[in-house]
Amino acid sequence: MDIYEARLSDLPALVALAESFHAEAGGSYPFRIDRVRSFLAQAIASPDFLAVVAGEAACGFLIARAGTNYLTGERMAEEVAMYVHPDQRSAGLAWSFIKRFEAWAVTTAGCTVVKLTAQHSARPEAVARLYRRSGYAAAETAFIKRL
């Protein structure tokens, strides 16, 4: 399945996938469609972001950004969101997204470190296995509290 850089014409499909991701992950925060659309448009247009889509009828995406690590000064790329529709999860798309992300991080963004995240409510064991098989090690845990 083809993975290609997202275009603005992909926004409706990306927003729909993001909404599915949010519903599946069980986020305790509201899904604000206008905010999501605006963020995705920014990610598509900015050279500091990678926004890729899988499939002619979009069935997955990865959004990542690059910047400078505030502690080390190294260029670091971090995944913002990655989602593959449940019907396509055994097709190796997540692994393909990771390889595309790593290639972009090194060749385009000039990064020496990459970071992937996993939402605890979105199949964390499966995601952790994929990340470990791809050469990643657990580095941190985040905690969130709504006020």
N, C-alpha and C positions, 0 to 999 in steps of 0.2 A: 504494500500500500504506500502511495506517495505521501511524503511529508514535505510541506512547502511553507515558505514564509507567508504569514497571514497578510491579507490585503484588507483595506477598509470594507470591501464588498463582503468579506467574511464575518463582519460584526454581528449580524443577526444570528448566525449559526454559533458563533463564539459565546454570545450572551446566553443563548439557549443551553449550551453545554455547561457554562458557568452556573446557571441556575440549577441544572441537574446535579452538578457537583455539590453545590451548597445544600440541596435537599438531601442528597445521599450522605453527606458528611454530618448532617444534623447540627449545623452551626447554631450557637445560641444568640446569634446576632441576625438582624433582618437582612434580607437580600434587597439591596437598593439598585434597581435595574439601571437608573440613570447614571449612578456612580460607577457601576460596573462597565457600562457602555463607554463612559468617558475614559476610564482607566485603560480599557482594552484599546481604544483608539489611540491613546497616548503611547501605549506599548508598541503598537504597530508602526507608529510614525517615528519613534525615537531611536537614534543609533545606540543608545545605552541599554536598550531592551532587545530581547529576542522573543518573537511571537511566532510560533509555528503551529500548523494545523495538519491533521492526518485525514486523508480521504477526500474524494470528490464531494461526497455528502459528508461533511465534517463529523468525525466520530471521536475526536480527541484533540487536545491542545497542550502546549507547554508555553508558559510565559516565564521569562527570566530577565534579570537585570544585572548589570556590571557596575562596579564602583571600586573605591579604594577602602580597604579595611582600616577602620579607625585605630586599631591597636598596632598593626604591623606595617601599614603603608603599602601592603601588597594589593595588586589588582585582584578582586574577588568577584566571581559570578555566583548569583544565588537564584535558585528556582523560586518563583513567586507562586505559581500554581501549575499543576499538571493533572490532567484528567483524561481518562479513556472510558468511553461508554461501556457499560457492562457487557454488551453483545460482542465487543471486540477485545476483551481483556486477555484472551489466550493467544492473540495474534502477534505478540512481541512488540506492540507499539510503544509501551512504556520504555522498554529497553532501547528502541530506536530513538525515542525522544531524548533519552539520556545521552546517547552517543552524539546526536545532533547538537545538544546543549554543550557538551564537552568540546566538540570541534569549534563551535562558535566562540566559546570562552577563550580558547587558546589563540585561534587564528584571527578572529575579528576584534574581540574585546581585549586581548593581551593579558589575560588573567593567568595566574599561577595557582589559584585555589578555586574550587567549585564547592557549592553547598546545596544539598537537596533537603527538602523538608517532608514530613509526613504528618498529616492530621491524625490524631489518635482515634477519632471516630470513623475514619475512612479506611478500614481494612489495614490497620497498622502492621500486623504480622506479615502479611503478603508484601507490603511495601518495603518493610525492613529486609526481608529475604532478597528482594530484587536489588536493593541498594547494596547489600553486602556482596552479592554475586557480581555486582558491577565495580567492586573495589572500594566502596565507601565504608567508613566507620562512624558509629554514633558519636556525636560531639557535644550535644546539649539537649536539654528539655526545656520547653517553654510552658509557663503557667499563665492563665488569663483569668481576670476577675472583672466582671461588669459592674460598674458603679452607677 
